[in-house]
Amino acid sequence: MPKNSKVVKRELDDEVIESVKDLLSNEDSVDDAFKKSELIVDVQEEKDLEVEEGSEAEDERPAWNSKLQYILAQVGFSVGLGNVWRFPYLCQKNGGGAYLLPYLILLLVIGIPLFFLELSVGQRIRRGSIGVWNYISPKLGGIGFASCVVCYFVALYYNVIIGWTLFYFSQSFQQPLPWDQCPLVKNASHTLIEPECEKSSATTYYWYREALNISSSISESGGLNWKMTVCLLAAWVMVCLAMIKGIQSSGKIMYFSSLFPYVVLICFLTRALLLNGSIDGIRHMFTPKLEIMLEPKVWREAATQVFFALGLGFGGVIAFSSYNKRDNNCHFDAVLVSFINFFTSVLATLVVFAVLGFKANVVNEKCIAQNSEMIIKFLKMGNISQDIIPHHINLSHITAEDYHLVYDIIQKVKEEEFFVLHLNSCQIKDELNKAVQGTGLAFIAFTEAMTHFPASPFWSVMFFLMLINLGLGSMFGTIEGIITPIVDTFKVRKEILTVICCLLAFSIGLIFVQRSGNYFVTMFDDYSATLPLLIVVILENIAVSFVYGIDKFIEDLKDMLGFAPSRYYYYMWKYISPLMLLSLLIASIVNMGLSPPGYNAWIEDKASEEFLNYPTWGMIVCISLMVLAILPVPVVFIVRRCNLIDDSSGNLASVTYKRGRVLKEPVNLEGDDASLIHGKISSEMSSPNFGKNIYRKQSGSPTLDTAPNGRYGIGYLMADMPDMPDMPESDL
């Protein structure tokens, strides 16, 4: 675009306005038909039209109070529980420090370009996901509805996790912590340790029996768990109160909910580094296993983590960016938020493995003490000769190095009989290799580690308060991804919609606080979001790159940002990202097909987890979740492709957007190239077919061909206009 294109456009706009004014001022006084002409694009009253044209600068859409508030909102949405309990697990499982390389590559190839794309369309069109994709391509308007459905599914179970965290937070104000020791049970003669706890561990028992009171299968409902029901209600009340005024209320909370987790992570890292064994955990974490990098599974899991870490496809990114000024540098925002997310994941990984290293050291010391006692017992019984034990070693106060020396000696001397002795090697790396993620990390492994901390209740309170804030930050973005597009489309009051949305979600969410509720959380987590979101983002990429046109989109970005984005994004959006996303979708489908659909059930008698397949009705629910999430896409496409709903009936098929008002299209939306149009706001765009004519429909006359939506193509009778100089297509 020429440097002076905006000036040229402004002069041409003024020229067109003057031409229209001249036309109106010189009309024949007896031309009553002209005075009674009907404006057919805007269904608002004439006075609304006058207000609209007379106050271009006025924009009723809420806006962020500051750029910092907006960045914190995006960071709070993208940085969630997965950064703390999913990324460290993947890093350990997939090659340690070597995993960071494929993650960074995929962040540059998939993450940042698609995150930038969502920020751009939201900021340019200033609508939620429904409005954005309906505007860009009416046939693909179902993308926005699919995003809302997926957001709602995720919100249903995500807030249950916040409810669990609230429960642990409320129980942390005790000394000792309630999950520190196994409970005792009394029978007729004496007191025993609870058998289920003795077979597992104190923290495992507390999670499954005290907190969840879990049933043995998904088919055994077991009734509501009243403690978790109250916590779920509290979680939804918090979300509702924070979101009821939109970004005016949630934006202020972001200062605390987004920043507090960083304070806690830094405090945890500082404290953990002062504990014995923390360096062992960090060393184990970042020891690269380069050979694992060549496995396709590593790249698939890295791509999936990048995809979900940034919240792509949820609609929250689009919703938040829609409250920005149009000249905001969203490219800078995309890069900044993406790398903040990455460094947060690395920081969380350091904290997790520093703490797990300390825990492994404590467990290892207990292991050495127990096995040393067994060796002393074998020496007394004569099973092991005293002569093979080095004289400088005191088995009563043995170090880890000395124990490993004794263990190796006994293993060599007692080759055939060694396994009968049941001695353990007690290696720290064996404990660190026990990969845990998700609730297993947060509510079992990490809670156990904190029981060994000095002042453990304080650290427990801090840890669970951090998880609450991480969860709420993501919930705000998820709910915004539901509320904003519905408010934009149906013009309902945000306060009423927020309350109804939260009440309905709490009611449906009661299935997650049954005794079998944890299994439903697993089901929703596995099937309600992964494939549908991948399909949604693929369609977003296709809609912008191929339906709308990547060249026009680049021109729009150039006009909006004031500079042309790097050519790198052109190739990413048009070629690389779609291919990578399709590959990821195929790999996910294959992986889902090869993995038997099931869940890990807690078996009380065995005090351990056991993998069970879903019953028939469970499989139907899993399939229904995926189908319902993606169903709006083909439904809207068929409705608009086949014109099943009359455009004049005021339904969704005829809705478009202009200056924050819902307008009814008088013509098939296909006629409009769905251009984002260069200009400050959508109402300032020129008609794509303006050229030499302007249009009007006379009262009582047959319907004439009308111009598509535009500031000047508002339904005037055709009148010859002076030839206008050729302008770039993107400017028209």
C-alpha positions in Angstrom: 0.0 0.0 0.0 1.4 3.5 -0.8 2.5 5.6 2.1 -0.1 8.2 1.4 -3.0 5.7 0.9 -4.8 6.8 4.0 -4.6 10.5 2.9 -5.9 9.5 -0.5 -8.7 7.5 1.0 -9.7 10.3 3.3 -9.8 12.8 0.4 -11.9 10.4 -1.7 -14.3 9.8 1.2 -14.7 13.6 1.6 -15.3 13.9 -2.1 -17.9 11.2 -2.0 -19.6 12.8 1.0 -19.7 16.2 -0.8 -21.1 14.5 -4.0 -23.9 13.0 -2.0 -24.6 16.3 -0.2 -24.8 18.0 -3.6 -27.1 15.3 -4.9 -29.4 15.7 -2.0 -29.4 19.5 -1.9 -30.1 19.8 -5.6 -32.9 17.3 -5.8 -36.2 18.4 -7.3 -38.5 19.7 -4.7 -41.4 17.7 -6.0 -39.4 14.5 -5.8 -41.4 13.3 -2.7 -40.5 9.7 -3.5 -36.8 10.5 -2.9 -37.6 12.1 0.5 -39.6 9.0 1.4 -36.9 6.6 0.3 -36.3 3.6 2.5 -32.9 2.7 3.8 -32.7 -1.0 3.4 -29.4 -2.0 5.0 -29.8 -0.7 8.5 -33.0 -1.7 10.1 -32.5 0.9 12.8 -34.7 4.0 12.8 -33.5 7.0 10.8 -32.5 8.8 13.9 -30.2 5.9 14.7 -28.6 6.2 11.3 -28.0 9.9 11.9 -26.4 9.3 15.2 -24.2 6.6 13.7 -23.0 8.9 10.9 -22.7 11.9 13.1 -20.5 10.4 15.7 -17.8 8.3 14.0 -15.5 8.5 17.0 -18.1 7.2 19.4 -17.7 3.5 20.2 -19.9 2.0 22.9 -17.8 -1.2 23.2 -16.0 -1.5 26.5 -12.2 -1.1 26.5 -9.3 -2.1 28.6 -8.2 0.5 31.2 -4.6 0.0 30.2 -2.3 -2.1 28.0 -1.0 -3.8 31.1 -4.4 -4.9 32.2 -5.0 -6.5 28.7 -1.6 -8.3 28.7 -2.3 -9.6 32.2 -5.7 -10.9 31.0 -4.1 -12.7 28.1 -1.3 -14.1 30.2 -3.8 -15.2 32.9 -5.9 -17.0 30.3 -3.0 -18.7 28.5 -1.0 -19.6 31.7 -3.1 -22.1 33.5 -2.9 -25.3 35.5 -1.4 -27.1 32.5 1.8 -25.1 32.9 2.3 -26.4 36.4 1.2 -30.0 36.1 1.3 -31.0 32.4 4.5 -29.3 31.0 6.9 -30.7 33.6 5.5 -34.2 33.1 6.0 -33.9 29.3 9.4 -32.5 29.8 10.5 -35.4 32.0 8.8 -38.0 29.8 10.1 -36.8 26.5 13.8 -36.3 26.9 14.3 -33.8 29.7 16.0 -30.6 28.5 16.0 -32.0 24.9 12.1 -31.6 24.9 12.5 -27.8 25.0 13.9 -27.8 21.4 10.8 -29.3 19.6 8.6 -27.3 21.9 10.2 -24.0 20.9 10.2 -25.0 17.2 6.5 -25.8 17.3 5.8 -22.6 19.3 7.3 -20.6 16.4 5.6 -22.7 13.7 2.1 -23.2 15.2 1.8 -21.2 18.4 2.8 -17.6 17.6 1.4 -17.4 14.1 -2.0 -18.8 15.1 -2.1 -16.7 18.3 -1.3 -13.6 16.2 -4.0 -14.6 13.8 -6.7 -14.8 16.5 -5.5 -11.5 18.1 -5.7 -9.8 14.8 -9.2 -10.8 13.7 -10.6 -10.0 17.2 -9.0 -6.6 17.3 -9.9 -5.7 13.7 -13.6 -6.8 13.8 -14.1 -6.1 17.5 -16.5 -8.9 18.0 -16.5 -12.3 19.8 -15.8 -15.5 18.0 -19.3 -15.8 16.5 -19.3 -12.3 15.0 -15.7 -12.6 13.8 -16.2 -15.8 11.8 -19.7 -14.9 10.6 -18.1 -11.6 9.3 -15.2 -13.3 7.5 -17.2 -16.1 6.0 -20.9 -16.6 6.7 -20.8 -20.2 5.6 -18.1 -20.8 8.2 -20.0 -18.9 10.9 -20.4 -22.2 12.8 -16.8 -22.0 13.8 -17.7 -19.3 16.4 -20.6 -21.4 17.8 -18.4 -24.5 18.0 -15.8 -22.5 20.0 -18.6 -21.5 22.4 -19.7 -25.1 22.8 -16.2 -26.3 23.5 -15.6 -23.4 25.9 -18.7 -24.4 27.9 -17.7 -28.1 28.0 -14.2 -27.1 29.3 -15.7 -24.6 31.8 -17.9 -27.4 33.2 -15.1 -29.6 34.4 -12.3 -27.0 34.8 -14.2 -25.2 37.6 -14.5 -28.6 39.3 -10.7 -28.7 39.5 -10.8 -25.2 41.1 -13.4 -26.6 43.5 -11.0 -29.4 44.5 -8.3 -26.8 45.0 -10.6 -24.7 47.2 -11.2 -27.8 49.4 -7.4 -28.4 49.8 -6.9 -24.7 50.5 -9.5 -24.7 53.2 -7.8 -27.8 54.8 -4.3 -26.3 54.8 -4.8 -24.1 57.9 -3.9 -27.0 60.2 -0.8 -28.2 61.9 0.0 -31.0 61.1 -1.6 -31.1 57.7 -4.5 -33.6 57.5 -2.8 -35.7 54.8 0.5 -35.9 56.8 -0.2 -39.3 58.5 -2.5 -42.2 57.9 -5.6 -42.3 60.1 -6.1 -44.9 62.8 -9.1 -47.2 63.1 -10.2 -49.0 66.2 -11.6 -52.5 66.4 -12.7 -54.5 69.4 -9.2 -55.2 70.7 -6.7 -52.7 69.4 -6.0 -49.7 67.1 -4.8 -50.2 63.5 -3.7 -48.0 60.6 -6.4 -47.7 58.0 -5.7 -50.6 55.6 -6.4 -48.7 52.5 -3.9 -46.0 53.6 -1.3 -48.4 54.7 -1.3 -50.1 51.2 -0.9 -46.8 49.4 0.3 -43.6 51.2 -1.2 -40.8 53.4 -1.6 -38.3 50.6 -3.0 -40.8 48.1 -5.5 -42.0 50.7 -6.5 -38.5 51.6 -7.1 -37.6 47.9 -9.2 -40.6 46.9 -11.0 -41.3 50.2 -11.2 -38.1 52.2 -11.5 -35.6 49.4 -13.3 -37.4 46.6 -14.6 -40.4 48.5 -14.4 -42.1 45.1 -16.4 -45.0 43.9 -14.8 -48.1 42.2 -16.2 -47.4 38.7 -17.9 -44.8 36.6 -21.2 -46.8 36.7 -21.3 -46.5 40.5 -22.6 -43.0 41.1 -22.5 -43.2 44.9 -24.5 -39.9 45.3 -23.2 -36.4 45.7 -20.1 -35.6 47.7 -21.5 -32.7 49.7 -18.0 -31.2 50.5 -17.1 -31.0 46.9 -20.6 -29.7 46.0 -20.1 -26.7 48.3 -16.7 -26.1 46.9 -18.0 -26.2 43.3 -20.8 -23.7 44.3 -18.1 -21.4 45.8 -16.0 -21.7 42.6 -18.9 -20.7 40.4 -19.9 -17.8 42.7 -16.3 -16.5 42.4 -16.4 -16.7 38.6 -19.8 -15.1 38.4 -19.0 -12.2 40.6 -15.7 -11.6 38.7 -17.3 -11.8 35.3 -20.7 -10.1 35.9 -19.5 -6.7 34.7 -17.3 -8.1 31.9 -13.8 -6.7 31.6 -14.7 -3.8 34.0 -14.8 -6.3 36.9 -12.5 -9.1 35.7 -9.9 -6.8 34.4 -9.1 -5.4 37.9 -8.9 -8.9 39.4 -6.3 -9.8 36.8 -3.7 -7.7 38.6 -3.8 -10.2 41.4 -4.8 -13.4 39.8 -2.1 -13.1 37.0 0.8 -11.8 39.1 0.4 -13.7 42.4 1.3 -17.2 40.8 4.7 -15.8 39.8 5.4 -14.6 43.3 4.5 -18.0 44.7 6.6 -19.8 42.1 9.7 -17.7 42.8 9.2 -18.2 46.6 8.8 -22.0 46.1 11.9 -22.1 43.9 14.0 -20.1 46.4 12.8 -22.3 49.3 13.3 -25.6 47.4 16.8 -24.7 46.3 17.7 -24.5 50.0 16.5 -28.0 50.6 18.6 -31.1 50.4 18.1 -33.0 47.1 16.6 -30.2 45.0 19.6 -29.9 42.7 19.3 -33.7 42.1 15.8 -33.1 40.8 16.8 -30.2 38.5 19.8 -32.1 37.2 17.6 -35.1 36.4 15.0 -32.8 34.8 17.4 -31.1 32.4 19.7 -34.0 31.5 18.9 -34.3 27.8 18.0 -37.6 26.2 18.7 -36.6 22.6 17.7 -40.0 21.2 14.1 -39.5 22.3 13.8 -36.3 20.2 13.6 -38.5 17.0 10.4 -40.2 18.1 7.2 -38.8 16.4 5.3 -39.1 19.7 7.5 -36.4 21.2 6.6 -33.9 18.5 2.9 -34.8 18.6 2.8 -34.2 22.4 4.8 -31.0 22.1 2.5 -29.7 19.4 -0.6 -30.5 21.5 0.9 -28.8 24.5 1.7 -25.6 22.4 -1.8 -25.7 21.0 -3.6 -25.9 24.4 -1.1 -23.7 26.3 -2.0 -20.6 24.3 -5.7 -21.3 24.4 -6.1 -21.4 20.6 -9.6 -22.0 19.4 -11.4 -21.3 22.6 -12.5 -17.9 21.6 -11.1 -16.3 24.8 -8.1 -14.8 22.9 -10.5 -13.3 20.3 -12.9 -12.0 23.0 -10.1 -10.3 25.0 -8.5 -8.7 21.9 -11.9 -7.4 20.7 -11.8 -4.8 23.5 -8.5 -3.3 22.2 -8.0 -0.2 20.2 -7.7 -0.9 16.5 -4.2 0.5 16.2 -2.9 -1.7 19.0 0.3 -3.6 18.1 -1.2 -7.1 18.4 1.9 -8.6 16.8 4.0 -7.5 19.8 1.3 -8.9 22.1 1.3 -12.3 20.4 5.1 -12.7 20.7 5.2 -11.3 24.3 2.4 -13.5 25.7 3.7 -16.6 23.9 7.2 -16.3 25.4 5.8 -15.4 28.8 3.8 -18.6 28.6 6.9 -20.6 27.7 9.1 -19.1 30.4 6.4 -19.7 32.9 6.3 -23.3 32.0 10.1 -23.6 32.4 9.9 -21.8 35.8 7.1 -24.1 36.9 9.2 -27.1 35.8 12.2 -25.9 37.8 9.9 -25.5 40.9 8.2 -28.9 40.4 11.5 -30.9 40.0 13.3 -29.0 42.8 10.5 -29.9 45.1 10.2 -33.5 43.8 14.0 -33.8 44.1 13.7 -32.9 47.8 10.9 -35.4 48.2 12.9 -38.1 46.4 15.8 -37.4 48.8 13.5 -37.8 51.8 12.0 -41.1 50.4 15.5 -42.3 49.5 16.8 -41.7 53.1 13.9 -43.7 54.5 14.6 -46.5 51.9 18.3 -46.6 53.0 17.4 -46.7 56.7 14.9 -49.6 56.2 17.2 -51.6 54.0 20.1 -51.1 56.3 18.0 -52.6 59.1 17.3 -55.6 56.9 21.1 -56.0 56.2 21.8 -55.9 60.0 19.1 -58.5 60.5 20.6 -60.8 57.8 24.1 -60.4 59.4 22.7 -61.5 62.8 20.9 -64.5 61.2 24.0 -65.4 59.3 22.5 -65.0 55.8 25.2 -62.5 55.0 28.9 -62.8 56.2 30.2 -59.9 58.3 33.5 -60.2 56.4 32.1 -58.8 53.1 31.1 -55.5 54.8 33.8 -52.9 54.7 35.1 -52.1 58.2 34.7 -48.3 57.9 30.9 -48.6 57.2 28.5 -48.2 60.2 25.2 -49.7 59.1 23.4 -47.8 61.9 24.4 -44.4 60.5 25.0 -45.1 56.9 25.3 -42.6 54.0 23.8 -43.0 50.6 27.2 -43.6 49.0 28.2 -46.3 51.6 24.8 -48.0 51.3 25.2 -48.3 47.5 28.7 -49.7 48.0 27.4 -52.4 50.4 24.4 -53.1 48.1 26.8 -53.7 45.1 29.0 -56.0 47.2 26.1 -58.1 48.5 24.7 -58.3 44.9 28.0 -59.7 43.6 28.6 -62.1 46.4 25.0 -63.4 46.6 24.3 -63.6 42.9 21.8 -66.5 43.0 20.3 -65.8 46.4 20.2 -62.0 46.1 16.6 -61.7 44.9 15.5 -63.7 48.0 16.8 -60.9 50.2 14.4 -58.3 48.7 16.9 -55.5 49.1 16.2 -52.2 47.3 18.9 -50.3 45.5 17.4 -47.0 46.8 18.4 -44.8 43.8 17.1 -41.2 43.7 16.7 -41.4 39.9 14.3 -44.3 40.3 12.0 -42.1 42.5 12.3 -39.2 40.1 11.4 -41.4 37.1 8.0 -42.1 38.6 6.3 -39.7 36.2 3.2 -38.0 37.6 1.0 -35.3 36.1 -2.3 -33.6 36.6 -4.2 -34.2 39.8 -1.6 -36.9 40.7 1.1 -34.2 40.8 -0.9 -31.4 42.5 -2.9 -33.4 45.1 -0.6 -36.3 45.8 3.1 -35.9 44.9 3.4 -32.2 45.7 1.2 -32.3 48.8 3.4 -35.1 50.1 6.6 -33.1 49.4 5.1 -30.1 51.3 4.5 -32.2 54.5 8.3 -32.4 54.8 8.7 -28.6 54.4 9.4 -26.6 57.6 6.2 -24.6 58.3 4.3 -26.9 55.9 0.8 -25.3 56.4 2.1 -21.9 55.1 3.5 -23.5 51.9 0.4 -25.5 51.4 -1.8 -22.4 51.7 0.5 -20.6 49.2 0.6 -23.5 46.8 -3.2 -24.0 46.6 -3.9 -20.3 46.5 -1.6 -20.2 43.5 -3.5 -23.0 41.8 -6.8 -21.2 42.5 -5.5 -18.0 40.8 -4.1 -19.9 37.8 -7.4 -21.7 37.4 -9.5 -18.5 37.7 -7.3 -16.7 35.2 -8.0 -19.4 32.6 -11.7 -19.5 33.6 -12.1 -15.8 33.0 -10.9 -16.2 29.5 -13.0 -19.3 28.9 -16.2 -17.7 30.2 -15.4 -14.5 28.2 -15.1 -16.7 25.1 -18.8 -17.7 25.8 -20.3 -14.5 27.0 -18.8 -12.0 24.6 -19.9 -13.6 21.3 -23.4 -14.3 22.6 -23.8 -10.7 23.8 -22.5 -9.3 20.5 -24.8 -11.5 18.5 -28.1 -11.6 20.5 -27.7 -8.2 22.3 -28.7 -9.6 25.7 -27.6 -8.0 29.0 -24.2 -9.3 30.0 -25.1 -9.4 33.7 -28.2 -11.6 33.2 -26.4 -13.9 30.7 -23.5 -14.4 33.1 -25.7 -15.4 36.0 -27.7 -17.8 33.8 -24.5 -19.3 32.3 -23.0 -19.9 35.8 -26.2 -21.3 37.3 -26.7 -23.7 34.4 -23.0 -24.7 34.5 -23.2 -25.4 38.3 -26.3 -27.5 37.8 -24.7 -29.6 35.0 -21.5 -29.7 37.0 -23.2 -31.7 39.8 -22.3 -34.9 37.8 -18.6 -34.1 38.5 -19.1 -34.0 42.3 -20.7 -37.4 42.6 -18.4 -40.0 44.1 -17.8 -41.1 40.5 -17.3 -37.5 39.4 -13.5 -37.8 38.9 -14.1 -40.3 36.1 -16.4 -37.9 34.3 -13.8 -35.2 34.6 -11.3 -37.5 32.8 -13.9 -38.3 30.1 -14.6 -34.6 29.4 -10.9 -33.8 29.5 -10.1 -36.5 27.0 -13.0 -36.2 24.5 -14.8 -32.8 24.7 -11.9 -30.5 23.6 -8.9 -32.1 21.9 -10.3 -33.1 18.5 -13.0 -30.4 18.3 -10.5 -27.6 19.0 -8.1 -28.9 16.5 -10.8 -28.9 13.8 -11.9 -25.4 14.9 -8.4 -23.9 14.6 -7.8 -25.7 11.2 -11.0 -24.1 9.9 -10.0 -20.7 11.3 -6.7 -20.9 9.4 -8.5 -22.0 6.2 -11.1 -19.2 6.6 -8.5 -16.5 6.8 -5.9 -17.9 4.4 -8.0 -19.3 1.6 -11.7 -18.1 2.0 -11.0 -14.5 2.9 -7.6 -14.4 1.2 -4.2 -14.2 2.8 -3.2 -11.3 0.6 -6.2 -9.2 1.7 -5.6 -10.2 5.3 -1.9 -9.1 5.1 -3.1 -5.7 3.7 -5.6 -5.4 6.5 -2.8 -6.0 9.1 -0.6 -3.5 7.3 -3.4 -0.9 7.6 -4.2 -1.7 11.2 -0.6 -2.0 12.6 1.0 0.7 10.4 3.6 -1.7 9.1 3.6 -4.9 7.1 4.1 -8.0 9.2 7.0 -10.3 8.3 6.7 -12.4 5.2 7.3 -15.3 7.6 3.6 -15.2 8.7 2.4 -15.3 5.1 4.1 -18.7 4.5 3.1 -20.0 8.0 -0.6 -19.2 7.6 -0.8 -20.3 4.0 1.3 -23.4 3.9 3.1 -24.6 7.0 0.5 -24.1 9.8 -2.4 -25.8 7.9 -0.2 -28.8 7.1 1.1 -29.0 10.6 -2.4 -28.8 12.1 -3.7 -31.4 9.7 -0.8 -33.7 10.6 -1.5 -33.2 14.3 -5.2 -33.9 13.8 -4.5 -37.2 11.9 -1.9 -38.2 14.6 -4.4 -37.4 17.4 -7.1 -39.5 15.7 -4.8 -42.4 15.1 -3.5 -42.2 18.7 -7.1 -42.0 20.0 -8.0 -45.1 17.9 -5.0 -47.1 19.1 -5.6 -46.2 22.8 -8.5 -48.1 24.3 -11.1 -45.7 25.6 -11.1 -46.0 29.3 -10.1 -44.5 32.7 -8.0 -45.3 35.8 -10.4 -46.4 38.5 -9.4 -46.5 42.2 -10.0 -49.9 43.6 -10.5 -49.7 47.4 -9.6 -53.3 48.2 -6.3 -53.1 46.3 -5.6 -49.5 47.2 -4.4 -48.9 43.7 -5.5 -47.7 40.3 -6.7 -50.1 37.7 -7.5 -49.3 34.0 -11.1 -49.9 33.1 -12.9 -49.6 29.7 -15.9 -47.3 29.5 -19.3 -49.0 29.4 -21.4 -48.8 26.3 -23.3 -45.7 27.5 -19.9 -44.1 28.4 -18.7 -44.6 24.8 -21.9 -43.0 23.6 -21.3 -40.0 25.8 -17.7 -39.7 24.6 -18.7 -39.7 20.9 -21.6 -37.3 21.7 -19.3 -34.8 23.3 -17.1 -34.7 20.2 -20.1 -34.6 17.8 -21.9 -31.9 19.7 -18.8 -29.7 19.9 -18.2 -29.7 16.2 -21.8 -30.0 15.0 -22.5 -26.2 14.6 -19.9 -26.0 11.8 -21.7 -28.3 9.3 -25.2 -27.1 10.5 -24.5 -23.4 9.8 -22.7 -24.3 6.6 -25.7 -26.3 5.3 -28.2 -23.7 6.5 -26.4 -20.8 4.7 -25.3 -22.8 1.6 -28.9 -24.0 0.9 -30.6 -20.8 2.2 -32.8 -22.9 4.5 -33.6 -19.8 6.5 -35.0 -16.6 4.9 -32.5 -13.7 5.1 -35.3 -11.3 6.0 -36.6 -13.3 8.9 -34.2 -11.7 11.4 -32.4 -14.9 12.2 -28.8 -15.7 12.5 -28.4 -16.3 8.8 -28.9 -12.7 8.1 -27.0 -11.1 11.0 -23.9 -9.1 10.3 -22.1 -6.4 12.3 -21.6 -2.7 12.1 -20.5 -0.2 14.8 -21.6 -2.5 17.6 -25.2 -2.9 16.3 -26.8 -6.0 14.8 -27.9 -5.3 11.2 -29.9 -7.4 8.8 -28.3 -8.0 5.5 -30.7 -7.2 2.6 -28.8 -9.5 0.3 -27.2 -12.8 0.4 -24.1 -12.5 2.6 -22.2 -14.4 -0.1 -22.2 -11.2 -2.2 -20.1 -9.4 0.3 -16.5 -10.5 0.0 -16.6 -10.6 3.8 -13.8 -8.1 3.7 -12.5 -6.8 6.9 -12.1 -3.5 4.9 -9.5 -0.9 5.6 -10.6 1.8 7.9 -11.0 2.6 11.6 -14.2 0.8 12.1 -16.5 -1.4 10.0 -19.0 1.3 9.6 -16.4 3.5 7.8 -15.8 1.1 4.9 -16.6 2.0 1.4 -18.9 -0.2 -0.6 -16.9 -2.8 -2.5 -18.9 -2.1 -5.7 -19.1 1.7 -5.2 -17.3 2.7 -8.3 -19.5 5.1 -10.3 -22.9 4.5 -8.8 -24.8 4.9 -5.5 -28.0 3.1 -4.7 -31.4 3.7 -3.4 -34.6 1.8 -3.1 -37.8 3.9 -3.7 -40.9 3.3 -1.6 -43.3 1.2 -3.4 -40.9 0.4 -6.2 -39.5 -3.0 -7.0 -36.4 -4.0 -5.2 -33.4 -2.9 -7.1 -29.9 -4.3 -7.0 -28.4 -3.0 -3.8 -24.9 -2.4 -2.7 -23.4 -4.6 0.0 -22.8 -3.2 3.5 -20.7 -0.1 3.5 -20.8 3.5 4.8 -21.9 4.9 1.5 -23.6 1.9 -0.1 -26.8 2.4 2.0 -29.5 2.0 -0.5 -29.8 5.1 -2.6 -31.4 5.1 -6.1 -28.8 4.6 -8.8 -27.3 7.9 -9.8 -24.4 8.5 -12.1 -21.3 9.6 -10.2 -18.1 11.2 -11.6 -15.4 8.9 -12.5 -13.3 8.0 -9.6 -9.6 7.3 -9.8 -8.7 3.6 -9.6 -7.9 2.5 -6.1 -6.3 -0.7 -4.7 -8.8 -3.5 -4.2 -8.1 -3.7 -0.5 -9.1 0.0 -0.1 -12.5 -0.6 -1.6 
